[in-house]
Amino acid sequence: MSTFDRHREVLCQIQPVSVVGQVMAVRGLTVSVGDFPAPVGAGCRILRAGGELEARVIGFWGDQTLVMPLGSTVGICRGNRVECTASEPTVAVGPGLLGRVVNALGKPIDGGGDFGAEARVPLWPEPIAPMLRRRISEPLATGVRAIDAVLTVGRGQRMGVFSGSGVGKSVLLGMISRYTAADVSVIAMIGERGREVRDFVEKDLGPEGLRRAVVVASTSDEPPLVRVQAGAMATAVAEFFRDQGKDVLLLMDSLTRLATAQRQIGLVAGEPPATKGYTPSVFSILPQLLERSGRTRTGSITGFYSVLIEGDDLSDPISEAVRSVTDGHILLSRELAHRGQYPPVDLLRSVSRVMDDLIGSSHRAAAREIRRLVALYRDVEDMVNIGAYQAGSSEEYDHAVRAMPQIRKFLAQEIFSGEPVTMRQTTEALLALTRQIGCDSLPARPAVTREPAQVT
């Protein structure tokens, strides 16, 4: 984007006429403002005794405008002046964001000072036209064997990561961000516990991962509007680097907390609760956010979006909505985690919908053979565990039982596994595994997964 285009965008977002109002009432999380004809989504500030407080317009009630602050309502009085600052909120971005931790407003919270903003971009830009998106045809190595070998992800793909709490979702996302082949990682921590932000940055992400990453953090004690804005802020940062020709990895943890925050906003704005208490705006904002990932003519955004589930149940409304938009999903199993298999990826309940477009025939055949053996073993697992399985009853089951220890060893991986592994290395290791466990039907010397072509 040229300098002229950036200035033109700023001019389009400036309010041509000063719009002011005054506080009439405070009800829970919202502030009712009179004589304030600002549009929904507009940015504004409340001039209270303790200083200015940023807010957003979320709706209307009668002849009053409903405003939700991006902070505590403490100190707001009836009659406080409210000023509209922008018809569309924007955030500051720039290359200096790399290696930094910022909040949902784009302000550094790591004590490193100003990052030197280069431009301002809208939080909710116009969606990209479908025909301007490039096809997903190149694999993106994540550094996790279970994903790269059997659930191969492409540049520009959207994947949902479904798991219960405490199964290892954040650790897996940190591992992907450290060892990915993407140029830049953008990590959104939405509704996290305060102590977990620093733990993730220093332990799970580490100095090596942080060096080429941007962390956007919004903790659970912040207002719901801030938590929703954290997701939009992280996506806007990813779009900035994508437009510079980078392959960006966007990790969002978690969409469930963002949906819960949007439900709170919708309820206080007067929306009726729909499916299991979630308001209609929740099912509107999820595709708006997820569709911003993808591949364009300049770069790509590959998205991993975590979803919290209870009891490995994928039938709750948020899980259904996310799976209907993403290009695949990864289910983390609590049962596998209890057995000490990490990452605890349930291969039979996970899928990558574009995998066949990314890999060669030999890789495809090997991945299907691993899935088949895992499925066969799952059929007789209970009998094996109690010692009731009799070898010789079925050649296929015998093969699966013999191969399972080596398959588990291949899928398991240390959290800090050293240097990143390329897709070619993972493919060769997968083919070596299939030959080792006696899959004679596979080609002896197959073609390996295609590496990304150089763009000129």
Residue, then its C-alpha position, 0 to 999 in steps of 0.5 A: m500500500s502506498t503512502f497516498d493510499r494510507h493517507r486516503e484511508v485516514l481521511c475516510q475515517i475522520q469524522p467530518v462533523s464534530v459529534v458530541g453527547q453527554v452521559m445519561a446513565v450507566r447500566g452494567l457494562t454500558v453507558s447510555v449517551g444522549d444527543f449522540p448520533a454516532p454510527v455503530g462501531a464508531g470510536c469515542r472517548i468519555l471525558r471523566a474526572g479521572g481522565e479520558l476513557e476510550a469506548r465503542v458504540i455498540g447499539f441504540w436504545g430508544d433515543q439514546t446511544l449505547v456505548m461500551p468502554l474499553g475499561s472500567t466504568v468507575g468514575i463516570c458521572r451523569g453529564n460527562r462529555v462524550e466525543c466521537t473520535a473516528s467513524e471506524p476504529t483503527v490500530a497502529v502497526g509496523p515492522g517494529l511489532l516483531g518481538r513485542v507483546v501488546n494489548a488489544l489497543g496496540k499499546p506495548i505491555d512488555g516495558g520495551g517502549d514505543f515500537g515505531a508505528e508505520a501505518r494505521v489500519p482498520l480493525w474490521p476491513e472490507p473482506i477480500a473478494p473470493m476470486l482475489r484469493r489464491r488456491i492453497s497449493e503449498p504445504l506449510a511445515t509446523g514442526v509437529r510430526a503428527i500434523d505435518a505427516v498425517l494432517t498436512v496444513g497448507r499456506g493460507q489454510r484455516m485450522g481449528v484446534f479443539s481441546g478441553s482445558g489443561v490438555g496441552k493446547s497452549v503448549l502445542l500452539g507455542m511449539i508450532s510458533r517456534y518451529t513453523a516455516a512461516d516468516v512471522s507468527v502473530i499470537a492472540m491470547i484472548g481471555e487468558r489468566g494474567r499469569e499465563v501470558r508471561d508463562f507462555v511468552e517466556k516458557d512456551l514461546g521462548p526467545e527464539g519464537l518471540r524474535r519473529a512473533v507478535v503477541v496480542a494479549s487480553t486477560s480475563d479481567e478486561p471488559p468483553l469489548v477488549r477481548v473481542q478487539a484483541g482478536a481483531m487486532a491480532t488479525a489486523v497485524a497479520e494482514f499488515f505483514r501479509d500485505q508486505g509479502k510475508d507468510v504469516l502464522l496466526l494463532m488465536d487462543s481461544l475463539t470460545r472466550l472471544a465468542t463468550a465476550q461477544r455474547q456479553i456484548g450482544l446481551v447488554a445491547g439488547e440482542p435475544p439469546a439464541t442457541k444455548g444463550y449465544t446471541p446472533s452476533v456471535f455467529s456473525i462475528l466468527p466467520q467475519l474473523l475467520e475469513r480474513s485468513g487465507r492466501t492472496r496475491t502478496g502473501s498468506i495468513t495460515g490460521f490456527y484457532s483454538v476452541l475449548i470443548e467439554g468432554d471431547d464433545l464437538s456438538d456445542p454451537i461454537s464448535e459447530a460454527v467454527r468447523s463449518v468455516t475452517d478448512g479442517h480441525i485438530l482434536l486433542s484427546r484428554e485420554l491420549a494426554h493421560r497416557g503420556q502421548y504428546p502432542p495428544v492428537d486424535l488422528l481419527r477425529s481430525v482432518s485437513r480438508v486440503m491435504d490431498d492438494l498439498i502432498g504427493s501420492s506416496h505421502r498420501a498413501a502412507a498417511r492413509e495407511i497410518r490412519r487405517l492401522v490406528a483405526l484397526y487398533r482402536d477396534v481391539e484396544d479394549m481387548v488388548n488392554i485386558g489381555a483378551y485379544q488372541a493373536g492369529s484371529s485376524e491378520e489385519y488386527d495382528h498387524a495393527v497391534r504389532a505396529m502400534p508401538q512404533i506409530r505411537k513413537f513416531l507421533a510422540q514428540e518432545i516439546f523442545s525438540g531442537e531444530p525445525v524439521t522440514m516437510r521433506q524430512t517429515t515425509e521421508a520419516l513417515l515413509a521409513l516408518t511405513r516400510q519398517i512396520g511392513c506396509d509392503s503395498l506402498p511404493a518403494r521409492p515414491a515422490v515426496t511432498r512438494e516443497p513451496a516454489q520460489v515466487t519471482 
